[in-house]
Amino acid sequence: MSVVELLKKSTEGLLMMSESDHPFEVFLWEGQVQEPLTSEKLLQLTHHSLDSPVESVDIDYFFRNVAQEKDWHDDNQRLMVKRFQSLVEILKTNLNELQVYRVGAINIDVYIVGKTNSSDLAGVTTKLVET
C-alpha cells in the first residue's frame, strides 16, 4: 500500500478538533524534494500569499491534545485517541524529515509534510480555528 493510500485510510472520518472540526485531506507533491522545503516554497505550493505567517511545530506537540488518552475520556474518545496515535505512527514511519506547518492566523491551514522514499513530498492537511 502506498503512503497516500495509508494516509487516506487512516484519516477517513477523522476530524481535527479546534473551535471548528475539520477533516484531513491527503496530498502528494511529486518531484518537489530537489530543494529544501522552506516557508516560502510551502506558501507557493499551497497557493497562499507570500506574506502569510508560517509557524513550524513538532508533530508530537501538534497532536498533544488529541493523541494522549485522559482518565476522563469515554470509550468513543479513547477510540479517537487511538486513531490519532495511529495517524502519527503512519506519518512518522512512512515520511522522512516530517514537519508541521501552520499557515495564517485565526483560520489556520495546517500542512503535515514529509519526504517519501520516492523523493516526493506527501502528507495531510487540515484546518484549525483559533480565536
FIKOLZA-1660 file (N, C-alpha, C; in steps of 0.1 Angstrom, whole numbers, plus 5000, padded with zeros to 4 digits):
% residues 131
   i   px   py   pz ch aa at
   1 5008 4988 5000  A  M  N
   1 5000 5000 5000  A  M CA
   1 5009 5012 5000  A  M  C
   2 5006 5022 4992  A  S  N
   2 5014 5034 4991  A  S CA
   2 5011 5043 5003  A  S  C
   3 5020 5053 5005  A  V  N
   3 5019 5062 5016  A  V CA
   3 5006 5070 5015  A  V  C
   4 5002 5074 5003  A  V  N
   4 4990 5081 5001  A  V CA
   4 4978 5073 5005  A  V  C
   5 4978 5060 5001  A  E  N
   5 4967 5051 5004  A  E CA
   5 4966 5049 5019  A  E  C
   6 4978 5047 5026  A  L  N
   6 4978 5045 5041  A  L CA
   6 4972 5057 5048  A  L  C
   7 4976 5069 5043  A  L  N
   7 4971 5082 5049  A  L CA
   7 4957 5084 5047  A  L  C
   8 4952 5080 5035  A  K  N
   8 4937 5082 5032  A  K CA
   8 4929 5073 5041  A  K  C
   9 4934 5060 5043  A  K  N
   9 4927 5051 5051  A  K CA
   9 4927 5055 5066  A  K  C
  10 4938 5060 5071  A  S  N
  10 4940 5064 5085  A  S CA
  10 4932 5077 5088  A  S  C
  11 4930 5086 5078  A  T  N
  11 4923 5098 5081  A  T CA
  11 4908 5098 5078  A  T  C
  12 4903 5087 5072  A  E  N
  12 4889 5086 5068  A  E CA
  12 4880 5088 5080  A  E  C
  13 4872 5098 5079  A  G  N
  13 4862 5101 5090  A  G CA
  13 4868 5107 5102  A  G  C
  14 4881 5111 5102  A  L  N
  14 4888 5116 5113  A  L CA
  14 4887 5132 5112  A  L  C
  15 4884 5138 5123  A  L  N
  15 4883 5153 5124  A  L CA
  15 4893 5159 5133  A  L  C
  16 4900 5170 5129  A  M  N
  16 4909 5177 5138  A  M CA
  16 4900 5187 5145  A  M  C
  17 4901 5186 5159  A  M  N
  17 4893 5194 5167  A  M CA
  17 4899 5207 5171  A  M  C
  18 4892 5218 5169  A  S  N
  18 4896 5231 5173  A  S CA
  18 4883 5238 5176  A  S  C
  19 4882 5251 5174  A  E  N
  19 4869 5258 5176  A  E CA
  19 4859 5254 5166  A  E  C
  20 4864 5247 5155  A  S  N
  20 4856 5241 5145  A  S CA
  20 4863 5228 5141  A  S  C
  21 4855 5218 5138  A  D  N
  21 4862 5205 5135  A  D CA
  21 4863 5204 5119  A  D  C
  22 4875 5200 5115  A  H  N
  22 4878 5199 5101  A  H CA
  22 4884 5185 5097  A  H  C
  23 4880 5180 5085  A  P  N
  23 4886 5167 5081  A  P CA
  23 4900 5169 5076  A  P  C
  24 4907 5158 5074  A  F  N
  24 4921 5158 5069  A  F CA
  24 4920 5155 5054  A  F  C
  25 4929 5161 5046  A  E  N
  25 4930 5157 5032  A  E CA
  25 4944 5153 5030  A  E  C
  26 4946 5143 5022  A  V  N
  26 4959 5138 5019  A  V CA
  26 4965 5144 5006  A  V  C
  27 4977 5148 5006  A  F  N
  27 4983 5154 4994  A  F CA
  27 4996 5147 4990  A  F  C
  28 5000 5148 4977  A  L  N
  28 5013 5143 4972  A  L CA
  28 5018 5153 4963  A  L  C
  29 5030 5159 4966  A  W  N
  29 5036 5169 4957  A  W CA
  29 5048 5162 4951  A  W  C
  30 5046 5157 4938  A  E  N
  30 5057 5150 4932  A  E CA
  30 5068 5159 4927  A  E  C
  31 5080 5153 4928  A  G  N
  31 5092 5160 4923  A  G CA
  31 5096 5173 4930  A  G  C
  32 5093 5174 4943  A  Q  N
  32 5095 5187 4950  A  Q CA
  32 5106 5186 4960  A  Q  C
  33 5114 5176 4960  A  V  N
  33 5125 5175 4970  A  V CA
  33 5139 5179 4965  A  V  C
  34 5140 5184 4953  A  Q  N
  34 5153 5188 4949  A  Q CA
  34 5159 5199 4957  A  Q  C
  35 5150 5207 4963  A  E  N
  35 5155 5218 4972  A  E CA
  35 5148 5217 4985  A  E  C
  36 5153 5222 4996  A  P  N
  36 5147 5221 5009  A  P CA
  36 5133 5228 5009  A  P  C
  37 5124 5223 5017  A  L  N
  37 5111 5229 5018  A  L CA
  37 5112 5241 5028  A  L  C
  38 5112 5253 5022  A  T  N
  38 5112 5265 5030  A  T CA
  38 5098 5270 5032  A  T  C
  39 5096 5279 5041  A  S  N
  39 5083 5285 5043  A  S CA
  39 5078 5292 5030  A  S  C
  40 5087 5298 5023  A  E  N
  40 5083 5305 5010  A  E CA
  40 5078 5294 5000  A  E  C
  41 5086 5283 4999  A  K  N
  41 5082 5272 4989  A  K CA
  41 5068 5266 4994  A  K  C
  42 5066 5264 5006  A  L  N
  42 5054 5259 5011  A  L CA
  42 5042 5268 5007  A  L  C
  43 5044 5281 5009  A  L  N
  43 5033 5291 5005  A  L CA
  43 5031 5290 4990  A  L  C
  44 5041 5288 4982  A  Q  N
  44 5039 5287 4968  A  Q CA
  44 5032 5274 4964  A  Q  C
  45 5036 5263 4970  A  L  N
  45 5029 5250 4967  A  L CA
  45 5014 5250 4971  A  L  C
  46 5011 5258 4982  A  T  N
  46 4997 5258 4987  A  T CA
  46 4989 5270 4983  A  T  C
  47 4995 5278 4974  A  H  N
  47 4988 5289 4968  A  H CA
  47 4984 5300 4979  A  H  C
  48 4992 5301 4989  A  H  N
  48 4990 5312 4999  A  H CA
  48 4997 5324 4995  A  H  C
  49 4993 5336 5000  A  S  N
  49 5000 5348 4998  A  S CA
  49 5014 5347 5004  A  S  C
  50 5025 5352 4997  A  L  N
  50 5038 5350 5002  A  L CA
  50 5041 5358 5015  A  L  C
  51 5031 5366 5019  A  D  N
  51 5033 5373 5032  A  D CA
  51 5025 5367 5043  A  D  C
  52 5019 5355 5041  A  S  N
  52 5012 5348 5051  A  S CA
  52 5021 5343 5062  A  S  C
  53 5017 5345 5075  A  P  N
  53 5026 5340 5086  A  P CA
  53 5026 5324 5085  A  P  C
  54 5039 5319 5088  A  V  N
  54 5041 5305 5088  A  V CA
  54 5048 5301 5101  A  V  C
  55 5042 5292 5108  A  E  N
  55 5048 5287 5121  A  E CA
  55 5051 5272 5119  A  E  C
  56 5063 5268 5123  A  S  N
  56 5066 5254 5122  A  S CA
  56 5066 5248 5136  A  S  C
  57 5059 5236 5138  A  V  N
  57 5059 5230 5151  A  V CA
  57 5062 5215 5150  A  V  C
  58 5066 5209 5161  A  D  N
  58 5069 5194 5161  A  D CA
  58 5056 5186 5160  A  D  C
  59 5056 5175 5154  A  I  N
  59 5044 5167 5152  A  I CA
  59 5038 5162 5165  A  I  C
  60 5046 5158 5175  A  D  N
  60 5041 5154 5188  A  D CA
  60 5034 5166 5195  A  D  C
  61 5040 5178 5194  A  Y  N
  61 5034 5189 5200  A  Y CA
  61 5021 5193 5193  A  Y  C
  62 5020 5192 5180  A  F  N
  62 5008 5195 5173  A  F CA
  62 4996 5186 5177  A  F  C
  63 4999 5173 5179  A  F  N
  63 4988 5163 5182  A  F CA
  63 4987 5161 5197  A  F  C
  64 4993 5169 5206  A  R  N
  64 4994 5166 5220  A  R CA
  64 4980 5166 5226  A  R  C
  65 4970 5173 5221  A  N  N
  65 4957 5173 5228  A  N CA
  65 4948 5162 5223  A  N  C
  66 4951 5156 5212  A  V  N
  66 4942 5146 5206  A  V CA
  66 4948 5132 5206  A  V  C
  67 4961 5130 5208  A  A  N
  67 4967 5117 5207  A  A CA
  67 4972 5112 5221  A  A  C
  68 4967 5118 5232  A  Q  N
  68 4970 5113 5245  A  Q CA
  68 4957 5110 5253  A  Q  C
  69 4956 5098 5258  A  E  N
  69 4944 5094 5265  A  E CA
  69 4944 5101 5279  A  E  C
  70 4932 5105 5283  A  K  N
  70 4930 5111 5296  A  K CA
  70 4921 5102 5304  A  K  C
  71 4922 5103 5317  A  D  N
  71 4913 5095 5326  A  D CA
  71 4899 5097 5324  A  D  C
  72 4895 5109 5320  A  W  N
  72 4881 5112 5319  A  W CA
  72 4875 5109 5305  A  W  C
  73 4883 5104 5296  A  H  N
  73 4878 5100 5283  A  H CA
  73 4868 5089 5283  A  H  C
  74 4857 5090 5275  A  D  N
  74 4848 5079 5274  A  D CA
  74 4853 5069 5263  A  D  C
  75 4846 5058 5260  A  D  N
  75 4850 5048 5250  A  D CA
  75 4853 5055 5236  A  D  C
  76 4844 5063 5232  A  N  N
  76 4845 5070 5219  A  N CA
  76 4857 5079 5218  A  N  C
  77 4860 5086 5229  A  Q  N
  77 4871 5095 5229  A  Q CA
  77 4884 5087 5229  A  Q  C
  78 4884 5075 5237  A  R  N
  78 4896 5067 5237  A  R CA
  78 4899 5061 5223  A  R  C
  79 4888 5058 5216  A  L  N
  79 4889 5053 5202  A  L CA
  79 4895 5063 5193  A  L  C
  80 4891 5076 5194  A  M  N
  80 4896 5087 5186  A  M CA
  80 4911 5089 5190  A  M  C
  81 4915 5088 5202  A  V  N
  81 4929 5089 5206  A  V CA
  81 4937 5079 5199  A  V  C
  82 4932 5066 5199  A  K  N
  82 4940 5055 5192  A  K CA
  82 4941 5058 5177  A  K  C
  83 4930 5064 5171  A  R  N
  83 4931 5067 5157  A  R CA
  83 4941 5078 5154  A  R  C
  84 4942 5088 5163  A  F  N
  84 4952 5099 5161  A  F CA
  84 4966 5093 5163  A  F  C
  85 4968 5084 5173  A  Q  N
  85 4981 5078 5176  A  Q CA
  85 4985 5070 5163  A  Q  C
  86 4976 5063 5157  A  S  N
  86 4978 5055 5145  A  S CA
  86 4983 5064 5134  A  S  C
  87 4976 5075 5132  A  L  N
  87 4979 5085 5122  A  L CA
  87 4994 5090 5124  A  L  C
  88 4997 5094 5136  A  V  N
  88 5010 5099 5139  A  V CA
  88 5021 5088 5136  A  V  C
  89 5018 5076 5140  A  E  N
  89 5027 5065 5137  A  E CA
  89 5029 5063 5122  A  E  C
  90 5018 5063 5114  A  I  N
  90 5019 5061 5100  A  I CA
  90 5028 5073 5094  A  I  C
  91 5025 5085 5098  A  L  N
  91 5033 5097 5093  A  L CA
  91 5048 5095 5096  A  L  C
  92 5051 5091 5109  A  K  N
  92 5065 5090 5113  A  K CA
  92 5072 5078 5106  A  K  C
  93 5065 5068 5104  A  T  N
  93 5071 5056 5098  A  T CA
  93 5073 5057 5083  A  T  C
  94 5064 5064 5076  A  N  N
  94 5065 5064 5062  A  N CA
  94 5070 5077 5055  A  N  C
  95 5072 5087 5063  A  L  N
  95 5077 5100 5058  A  L CA
  95 5090 5104 5066  A  L  C
  96 5100 5109 5059  A  N  N
  96 5112 5114 5065  A  N CA
  96 5112 5129 5066  A  N  C
  97 5119 5135 5075  A  E  N
  97 5120 5149 5078  A  E CA
  97 5107 5155 5079  A  E  C
  98 5099 5149 5087  A  L  N
  98 5085 5153 5090  A  L CA
  98 5084 5166 5097  A  L  C
  99 5075 5175 5092  A  Q  N
  99 5074 5188 5098  A  Q CA
  99 5059 5193 5097  A  Q  C
 100 5055 5200 5107  A  V  N
 100 5041 5205 5107  A  V CA
 100 5042 5220 5105  A  V  C
 101 5035 5225 5095  A  Y  N
 101 5035 5240 5092  A  Y CA
 101 5021 5245 5095  A  Y  C
 102 5020 5256 5102  A  R  N
 102 5007 5263 5105  A  R CA
 102 5008 5276 5097  A  R  C
 103 4998 5278 5087  A  V  N
 103 4998 5290 5079  A  V CA
 103 4986 5298 5082  A  V  C
 104 4989 5311 5085  A  G  N
 104 4978 5320 5088  A  G CA
 104 4976 5322 5102  A  G  C
 105 4965 5330 5106  A  A  N
 105 4961 5333 5119  A  A CA
 105 4946 5332 5120  A  A  C
 106 4941 5328 5131  A  I  N
 106 4927 5326 5134  A  I CA
 106 4922 5314 5126  A  I  C
 107 4920 5315 5112  A  N  N
 107 4917 5304 5103  A  N CA
 107 4930 5299 5098  A  N  C
 108 4935 5288 5104  A  I  N
 108 4949 5283 5101  A  I CA
 108 4948 5271 5093  A  I  C
 109 4956 5271 5082  A  D  N
 109 4958 5259 5074  A  D CA
 109 4970 5252 5079  A  D  C
 110 4968 5239 5081  A  V  N
 110 4979 5231 5087  A  V CA
 110 4984 5221 5076  A  V  C
 111 4997 5220 5074  A  Y  N
 111 5003 5210 5065  A  Y CA
 111 5013 5202 5073  A  Y  C
 112 5011 5189 5073  A  I  N
 112 5020 5180 5079  A  I CA
 112 5027 5173 5068  A  I  C
 113 5040 5176 5065  A  V  N
 113 5047 5173 5053  A  V CA
 113 5060 5165 5056  A  V  C
 114 5062 5155 5048  A  G  N
 114 5075 5148 5049  A  G CA
 114 5079 5142 5035  A  G  C
 115 5091 5137 5035  A  K  N
 115 5096 5132 5022  A  K CA
 115 5093 5117 5021  A  K  C
 116 5089 5113 5009  A  T  N
 116 5086 5098 5007  A  T CA
 116 5099 5092 5003  A  T  C
 117 5099 5078 5002  A  N  N
 117 5111 5071 4998  A  N CA
 117 5113 5073 4983  A  N  C
 118 5103 5078 4976  A  S  N
 118 5104 5080 4961  A  S CA
 118 5107 5095 4958  A  S  C
 119 5112 5102 4969  A  S  N
 119 5117 5116 4967  A  S CA
 119 5106 5126 4964  A  S  C
 120 5094 5123 4968  A  D  N
 120 5083 5133 4967  A  D CA
 120 5080 5138 4981  A  D  C
 121 5071 5149 4981  A  L  N
 121 5066 5154 4994  A  L CA
 121 5052 5149 4995  A  L  C
 122 5048 5144 5007  A  A  N
 122 5035 5140 5009  A  A CA
 122 5031 5143 5024  A  A  C
 123 5018 5141 5026  A  G  N
 123 5013 5143 5040  A  G CA
 123 4998 5146 5040  A  G  C
 124 4994 5153 5051  A  V  N
 124 4980 5156 5053  A  V CA
 124 4978 5171 5056  A  V  C
 125 4967 5176 5052  A  T  N
 125 4964 5190 5056  A  T CA
 125 4950 5190 5062  A  T  C
 126 4948 5200 5071  A  T  N
 126 4936 5202 5078  A  T CA
 126 4935 5217 5081  A  T  C
 127 4925 5221 5088  A  K  N
 127 4923 5235 5092  A  K CA
 127 4920 5236 5107  A  K  C
 128 4925 5247 5113  A  L  N
 128 4922 5249 5127  A  L CA
 128 4916 5263 5128  A  L  C
 129 4907 5265 5137  A  V  N
 129 4901 5278 5140  A  V CA
 129 4905 5282 5154  A  V  C
 130 4913 5292 5156  A  E  N
 130 4918 5296 5169  A  E CA
 130 4915 5311 5171  A  E  C
 131 4906 5315 5179  A  T  N
 131 4903 5329 5181  A  T CA
 131 4908 5334 5194  A  T  C
% end
